[in-house]
Amino acid sequence: MDPERARQYPFLPSGGAGLPVARTEGSFLILPDGRRILDAAGGAVVASIGHGRAEVAEVAARALAETSYVVPPFVTEDRVRLVERLRASWLPAGITRCMFASGGSEAIDLAIRVTRQHFVSKGEPARWKVIGRELSYHGTTLSGLDIGGHVKRRKGMEPWLHDLPKAPACYPLRCGMCRGAGRCTLACADAVEDAIRRAGPETVAAFVFEPVGGSTAGALTSPPDYLARVGEICRRHGILTIADEVMSGFGRTGARFAVDHDGFVPDLLVGGKGLAAGYAPIVGLFAREAVVAPIAARGDEVMFYTYAAHPAACAVAEKVLEIVEREGLVARAARMGEALRERLVATLGAHPHVAEIRGKGLLQAIELVKDRATLAPFAPEDRITATIVAAGLGNGAFFYPGGAGAAQDVIVLGPPFTVSEGELDLLANALVKSIDSAAAHAAARRG
Ligand SMILES: Cc1ncc(COP(=O)(O)O)c(C=O)c1O
């Protein structure tokens, strides 16, 4: 594309031009000059079934021709079919109610509103606070920033935000809580109760968490029994649990939802990018009957977003889930996740700048440090993550940049579930080359 035309796209004049992409196909982005870039992050960890599926495009065309738009409360065949499939094959037992939004931030905001309506309807209007965790991300609406622990993204917005207590992240690499015990004592779970106490338990409505984190600190997982203990704490205090699976849901971690690995069923579940795999903007809020019952009993409504449950988006999502089921892609995500991990450990396991390789299934991340022994980070001016991502494009792969707080430099990997072994070789080779060249660049800068 003519660079002059490309420069019209960014909102900020300083934004420069992004990567021009002509087409997407399978695991690849295809540039206007024909170059093929491996989509090692599936976009923003979205493209689970791979790009360019004609049968999905055909469903979208059919749905758009049939019903271009009707308000979200109206019932259409495509809407009902999606809810039926979700209930029959996807949602954890006990979670039955479905409402939709056009993106993750919107769906999280909806979860907060539903939580608040639940308690107001039940006659507990003092409960409104939502306790989140450090190093978490729940979207860019003001409510999402409020409950999230991504300090940089909150910066400047503080007048709009509440200063609610945050529970610590589960971050064994740098955990100071169990030091001395020699093992994980689940102090991070007990700290959720401390945060609830600091907030005032009778004012707390919900605890929100990512069972496997996204790009903020890079695919942080939680220790076994963490969710069971946190669930018990929340139940004891009459607090709802909200699992944010915008990134980890719909097969990404090798289970339908990441909470399934722990057999944990939250009260509300938000997911996800994998619902329509990038073919349509749709994210779901799913809830237990007991969450919506008091709202319904009072005859209240939950206000919809105009584009929520768009008929074509529902049709596309239903088709995407059918493909995932038909091709056994959740099991494949688990299998290819192992294959990815093996390659990462083989190529980067002893790398002087790799502090940790972590994650589950096909949601993995590499944390980079200047010194592996002390875990000292690179200087921020080294811009190591950005340099690796730029080098990756030169080496034929797109890696997703992450990192926040103590986990300053993180590369996130989330290829399509359909990724092949050969493509994983390409990914690992491009990643090692990109890390080495970025580290050499940083060393040269230091002189
Ligand atoms: C866990 C989590 N929650 C919420 C969001 C926000 O979703 P969106 O960017 O679709 O608004 C994201 C986005 O990456 C996410 O990973």
The ligand as an ORCA input file, in Angstrom:
! r2SCAN-3c Opt
* xyz 0 1
  C      -8.413    -10.983     30.380
  C      -8.898     -9.859     29.517
  N      -9.964     -9.151     29.891
  C     -10.451     -8.135     29.153
  C      -9.849     -7.773     27.967
  C     -10.397     -6.622     27.146
  O     -10.959     -7.100     25.970
  P     -11.183     -6.114     24.718
  O      -9.841     -5.693     24.249
  O     -11.922     -6.992     23.724
  O     -12.024     -4.988     25.173
  C      -8.722     -8.488     27.534
  C      -8.031     -8.118     26.285
  O      -6.987     -8.578     25.972
  C      -8.235     -9.558     28.328
  O      -7.163    -10.271     27.973
*
